[in-house]
């Protein structure tokens, strides 16, 4: 008999072309907010203010000091600004780092978040927060950081360059793949994950060919929403533990790190998660899901190995030591020190185990 637990997370999703311009003001009205702190990167601020014209009179300040992996100092500065201007809500417009900064503020203030994603991070539908201090990233889960409203508008992702679109989309793919063996996995999260993989695999190649393809952009944004939703419920596993350590300790780019490591973790875990591997392959349209992921990554121009994005070979032993304490006890395949070192070596070089001499 089938038995499972599923925590349906609260939150309102508004999805569609032009939704940011046409429906955002109404969503802010629904929250009853009148003093918004806009959180956006310096490069996104001008675009954000243009599309936020209908709520311009309610934006009391802008925090543009967003940084990857949300350093503690950045979080504290954003919290101070929110208190100084008397903000009653946070409006984040941007990618995962922007959403993460808003979450850091909400974590200590309880302020509601309205998120307008411009990448495929998926964190806007999760209660997971992350902060980096002293080159170490720590994460946690708290329902207070879950955005109350998320406005998905494919038009806002058109300006995302092909390389960033590919990396961000494969980061979302990692959320889906991981959801199949994460600690709180269940039939509902697995359904969302499988459909998310299908949508992402459909949209990614098309967007790299034509960044203005709004149908493909919609597929990616839809897939990212499903990916974040599956991850939020199922939780994180080996892949995310590895990537969070690498990103925090060595300041590697978040999305690219996930995109590069993903096929190697799938190859490692697949023998112990054959049903999950079969469903992942089905969503990718190929019997061998590892080969499918590698082919997709190559097709959309993802760097081959971690060495291509700044990780040095002489840092691998330290990385293994940092990752080991975070390895999930229920990973589908036992993770020994030797196995973890081998996995990281393969991800660093970009070579599959069977390709090594």
C-alpha positions as CSV (number, residue, x, y, z in Angstrom):
1,X,0.0,0.0,0.0
2,X,1.3,3.4,-1.0
3,X,2.0,5.7,2.0
4,X,3.6,9.1,2.1
5,X,3.5,12.6,3.6
6,X,3.3,15.7,1.6
7,X,3.5,19.3,2.9
8,X,1.9,21.6,0.4
9,X,3.6,24.9,0.7
10,X,1.6,28.2,0.8
11,X,2.2,30.9,-1.7
12,X,0.5,32.4,-4.8
13,X,1.9,31.9,-8.3
14,X,1.1,34.3,-11.1
15,X,2.5,33.1,-14.5
16,X,2.3,34.6,-18.0
17,X,3.8,36.9,-20.5
18,X,3.6,40.5,-19.4
19,X,2.5,39.5,-15.9
20,X,5.1,41.7,-14.2
21,X,3.8,44.9,-15.8
22,X,0.1,44.0,-15.8
23,X,-0.5,42.2,-12.6
24,X,2.1,43.1,-10.0
25,X,0.3,46.1,-8.7
26,X,-2.8,44.1,-8.0
27,X,-0.7,41.5,-6.1
28,X,0.9,44.2,-3.9
29,X,-2.6,45.4,-3.2
30,X,-3.7,41.9,-2.1
31,X,-0.9,42.0,0.5
32,X,-1.9,45.5,1.7
33,X,1.7,46.7,1.4
34,X,2.5,50.4,0.9
35,X,6.3,50.6,1.7
36,X,8.3,48.3,-0.5
37,X,12.0,47.8,-0.3
38,X,13.1,46.9,-3.8
39,X,16.0,44.4,-3.9
40,X,17.8,44.2,-7.2
41,X,21.4,44.1,-8.5
42,X,22.9,47.4,-9.8
43,X,22.6,46.0,-13.3
44,X,19.0,45.0,-12.9
45,X,17.8,48.1,-11.1
46,X,17.0,50.2,-14.2
47,X,14.9,47.4,-15.8
48,X,13.2,46.7,-12.5
49,X,12.2,50.3,-12.0
50,X,10.8,50.5,-15.5
51,X,8.6,47.5,-15.1
52,X,7.6,48.5,-11.6
53,X,6.1,51.9,-12.7
54,X,2.6,50.9,-11.5
55,X,4.0,50.5,-7.9
56,X,6.7,53.2,-8.1
57,X,5.0,55.4,-5.5
58,X,5.2,52.5,-3.0
59,X,9.0,51.8,-3.4
60,X,10.6,53.6,-0.5
61,X,14.2,52.5,-1.1
62,X,16.4,50.2,-3.3
63,X,19.0,47.8,-2.0
64,X,21.4,47.1,-4.8
65,X,24.3,45.5,-2.9
66,X,23.4,41.9,-3.9
67,X,26.3,39.5,-4.0
68,X,26.4,35.7,-4.8
69,X,26.0,33.3,-2.0
70,X,24.6,36.1,0.2
71,X,27.6,37.1,2.5
72,X,26.5,37.9,6.0
73,X,27.6,41.5,5.7
74,X,25.3,42.0,2.7
75,X,22.4,40.5,4.7
76,X,23.0,42.8,7.6
77,X,23.2,45.8,5.3
78,X,19.9,44.9,3.7
79,X,18.2,44.3,7.0
80,X,19.5,47.7,8.3
81,X,18.0,49.5,5.2
82,X,14.6,47.7,5.6
83,X,14.5,48.9,9.2
84,X,15.7,52.4,8.4
85,X,13.0,53.1,5.8
86,X,10.2,51.2,7.6
87,X,9.6,48.7,4.9
88,X,6.4,46.6,5.2
89,X,7.3,44.2,2.4
90,X,10.2,43.2,0.2
91,X,10.1,43.2,-3.6
92,X,12.9,41.1,-5.2
93,X,13.5,41.4,-8.9
94,X,16.3,39.2,-10.2
95,X,18.0,35.8,-9.9
96,X,18.8,33.5,-7.1
97,X,21.2,35.8,-5.3
98,X,18.6,38.6,-5.3
99,X,15.9,36.2,-3.9
100,X,18.4,35.0,-1.4
101,X,19.1,38.5,-0.1
102,X,15.4,39.1,0.3
103,X,15.1,35.8,2.2
104,X,18.0,36.9,4.5
105,X,16.0,40.0,5.4
106,X,12.7,38.1,5.9
107,X,14.5,35.6,8.1
108,X,15.0,38.1,10.9
109,X,12.2,40.6,10.2
110,X,9.3,38.4,9.1
111,X,8.6,40.8,6.2
112,X,6.7,39.3,3.3
113,X,8.4,38.8,0.0
114,X,7.0,39.4,-3.5
115,X,9.5,37.7,-5.9
116,X,9.8,38.5,-9.6
117,X,12.4,36.0,-11.0
118,X,14.5,36.9,-14.0
119,X,16.5,33.6,-14.1
120,X,15.6,29.9,-13.5
121,X,16.9,29.6,-10.0
122,X,13.7,28.2,-8.5
123,X,14.6,29.4,-5.0
124,X,11.6,31.8,-5.0
125,X,9.3,28.8,-4.2
126,X,11.4,27.3,-1.5
127,X,11.7,28.0,2.3
128,X,15.4,27.5,2.1
129,X,17.8,30.3,3.0
130,X,21.6,30.5,2.7
131,X,24.3,32.7,4.1
132,X,28.1,32.8,3.6
133,X,30.6,33.8,6.3
134,X,34.3,33.1,6.5
135,X,34.2,31.2,3.1
136,X,31.7,28.8,4.5
137,X,28.1,28.6,3.4
138,X,25.3,27.5,5.8
139,X,21.8,26.9,4.9
140,X,18.5,26.4,6.7
141,X,14.8,26.1,6.2
142,X,12.2,28.5,7.6
143,X,8.7,29.1,6.3
144,X,9.0,32.8,7.0
145,X,11.4,33.2,4.1
146,X,9.0,31.6,1.5
147,X,7.8,34.4,-0.8
148,X,4.1,35.1,-0.4
149,X,3.7,35.8,-4.1
150,X,5.8,34.9,-7.1
151,X,5.2,36.6,-10.5
152,X,6.7,34.6,-13.4
153,X,7.0,36.6,-16.6
154,X,8.9,34.9,-19.5
155,X,9.5,38.3,-21.1
156,X,11.8,39.3,-18.2
157,X,14.2,36.4,-19.1
158,X,14.6,37.3,-22.7
159,X,17.7,39.5,-22.0
160,X,19.4,36.6,-20.1
161,X,22.4,35.6,-22.3
162,X,22.6,32.2,-23.7
163,X,25.4,31.0,-21.4
164,X,23.6,32.2,-18.3
165,X,20.3,30.8,-19.5
166,X,21.9,27.4,-20.0
167,X,23.6,27.3,-16.6
168,X,20.6,28.6,-14.8
169,X,18.3,26.1,-16.6
170,X,20.6,23.2,-15.7
171,X,20.7,24.4,-12.1
172,X,17.0,24.0,-12.1
173,X,17.4,20.6,-13.6
174,X,19.6,19.7,-10.6
175,X,16.7,20.5,-8.3
176,X,14.5,18.0,-10.2
177,X,17.0,15.2,-10.4
178,X,17.9,15.6,-6.7
179,X,14.2,15.5,-5.7
180,X,14.0,11.8,-6.8
181,X,16.3,10.7,-3.9
182,X,16.1,13.6,-1.4
183,X,15.0,12.7,2.2
184,X,11.4,13.9,1.9
185,X,10.7,12.6,-1.6
186,X,7.1,11.5,-2.3
187,X,5.0,10.7,-5.4
188,X,3.8,14.4,-5.7
189,X,7.3,15.9,-5.7
190,X,8.5,13.2,-8.1
191,X,5.7,14.1,-10.5
192,X,6.7,17.7,-10.4
193,X,10.4,16.8,-10.9
194,X,9.7,14.6,-13.9
195,X,7.6,17.2,-15.6
196,X,10.2,19.9,-14.7
197,X,12.9,17.9,-16.4
198,X,10.8,17.5,-19.5
199,X,10.0,21.2,-19.7
200,X,13.6,22.2,-19.1
201,X,15.0,19.7,-21.6
202,X,12.6,21.1,-24.2
203,X,13.3,24.7,-23.6
204,X,17.1,24.8,-23.1
205,X,18.3,24.0,-26.6
206,X,15.8,26.3,-28.2
207,X,16.7,29.3,-26.0
208,X,20.4,28.9,-26.7
209,X,19.6,29.0,-30.4
210,X,17.1,31.9,-30.2
211,X,17.1,33.9,-26.9
212,X,13.9,35.7,-28.0
213,X,11.9,32.4,-28.3
214,X,9.1,33.2,-25.8
215,X,7.6,29.7,-26.0
216,X,11.0,28.2,-25.0
217,X,11.5,30.9,-22.3
218,X,8.0,29.9,-21.0
219,X,9.1,26.2,-20.9
220,X,12.2,27.1,-18.9
221,X,10.4,29.3,-16.4
222,X,7.6,26.7,-16.0
223,X,10.3,24.0,-15.5
224,X,12.2,26.2,-13.0
225,X,9.0,26.7,-11.0
226,X,8.3,22.9,-10.9
227,X,12.0,22.3,-10.0
228,X,11.9,24.7,-7.1
229,X,8.6,23.3,-5.9
230,X,9.9,19.7,-6.0
231,X,13.1,20.6,-4.2
232,X,11.2,22.6,-1.6
233,X,9.2,19.6,-0.5
234,X,11.7,16.8,-1.1
235,X,14.8,18.6,0.4
236,X,18.4,18.4,-0.6
237,X,20.8,15.5,-1.1
238,X,24.3,14.7,-2.1
239,X,24.4,17.0,-5.1
240,X,23.4,20.1,-3.3
241,X,25.6,19.4,-0.3
242,X,28.6,19.2,-2.7
243,X,27.7,22.3,-4.6
244,X,26.9,24.5,-1.5
245,X,30.3,23.6,0.0
246,X,32.2,24.3,-3.3
247,X,30.3,27.6,-3.9
248,X,30.8,28.9,-0.4
249,X,34.4,27.8,0.1
250,X,35.8,28.6,-3.3
251,X,33.5,31.3,-4.5
252,X,32.5,29.3,-7.6
253,X,29.6,30.6,-9.8
254,X,26.4,28.9,-8.4
255,X,24.6,27.8,-11.5
256,X,27.7,26.7,-13.4
257,X,28.8,24.6,-10.4
258,X,25.5,22.8,-10.3
259,X,25.4,22.3,-14.0
260,X,28.9,20.7,-14.1
261,X,28.5,18.5,-11.0
262,X,25.0,17.2,-11.9
263,X,25.9,14.4,-14.4
264,X,28.6,13.1,-12.1
265,X,26.3,12.8,-9.1
266,X,23.6,11.1,-11.2
267,X,26.2,8.6,-12.6
268,X,27.3,7.9,-9.0
269,X,23.7,7.5,-7.6
270,X,22.0,5.8,-10.5
271,X,23.0,2.2,-9.6
272,X,21.3,2.6,-6.3
273,X,18.2,4.5,-7.7
274,X,17.3,2.6,-10.8
275,X,13.6,3.6,-10.8
276,X,14.6,7.3,-10.4
277,X,17.1,7.0,-13.2
278,X,14.5,5.5,-15.5
279,X,12.1,8.3,-14.9
280,X,14.8,10.9,-15.4
281,X,15.7,9.2,-18.7
282,X,12.1,9.2,-19.7
283,X,11.8,12.9,-19.1
284,X,15.0,13.5,-21.1
285,X,13.8,11.3,-23.9
286,X,16.7,8.9,-23.7
287,X,17.3,5.5,-22.0
288,X,20.6,6.6,-20.4
289,X,19.9,9.7,-18.4
290,X,23.6,10.3,-17.6
291,X,24.4,10.3,-21.3
292,X,21.4,12.5,-21.9
293,X,22.5,15.1,-19.3
294,X,26.1,15.1,-20.7
295,X,24.8,15.6,-24.2
296,X,22.5,18.4,-23.2
297,X,25.2,20.2,-21.3
298,X,27.5,20.0,-24.3
299,X,24.8,21.1,-26.6
300,X,24.1,24.3,-24.6
301,X,27.7,25.1,-24.0
302,X,28.3,24.3,-20.3
303,X,32.0,24.3,-19.2
304,X,33.3,20.8,-19.1
305,X,34.8,20.6,-15.6
306,X,35.1,22.5,-12.3
307,X,38.7,23.4,-13.3
308,X,37.2,25.6,-16.1
309,X,35.4,27.8,-13.5
310,X,38.2,28.3,-11.0
311,X,38.6,25.2,-8.8
312,X,42.2,24.1,-8.5
313,X,43.3,20.5,-8.3
314,X,45.2,21.1,-5.1
315,X,41.9,22.1,-3.4
316,X,40.2,18.8,-4.0
317,X,41.4,17.1,-0.8
318,X,40.2,20.0,1.3
319,X,36.9,20.0,-0.5
320,X,36.4,16.3,0.3
321,X,37.1,17.0,4.0
322,X,34.6,19.9,4.0
323,X,31.9,17.9,2.2
324,X,32.1,14.6,4.1
325,X,30.3,15.9,7.3
326,X,27.4,17.0,5.1
327,X,26.9,13.8,3.1
328,X,23.3,12.5,3.6
329,X,23.2,9.2,5.5
330,X,20.5,7.9,3.2
331,X,22.2,8.6,-0.1
332,X,21.2,5.8,-2.6
333,X,24.8,4.7,-2.8
334,X,27.2,4.7,0.2
335,X,29.6,7.6,0.0
336,X,33.1,6.7,1.2
337,X,36.0,9.1,1.3
338,X,37.6,7.4,-1.7
339,X,34.3,7.5,-3.7
340,X,33.8,11.2,-2.9
341,X,37.3,12.0,-4.0
342,X,36.8,10.1,-7.2
343,X,33.5,11.9,-7.9
344,X,35.1,15.3,-7.4
345,X,38.1,14.4,-9.5
346,X,35.8,13.5,-12.3
347,X,33.8,16.7,-12.0
348,X,37.0,18.7,-11.8
349,X,38.5,17.2,-14.9
350,X,35.2,17.0,-16.8
351,X,35.9,13.3,-17.6
352,X,33.5,10.5,-16.8
353,X,35.0,7.7,-14.7
354,X,34.9,5.3,-17.7
355,X,36.7,7.8,-19.9
356,X,39.8,8.1,-17.6
357,X,42.9,6.2,-18.8
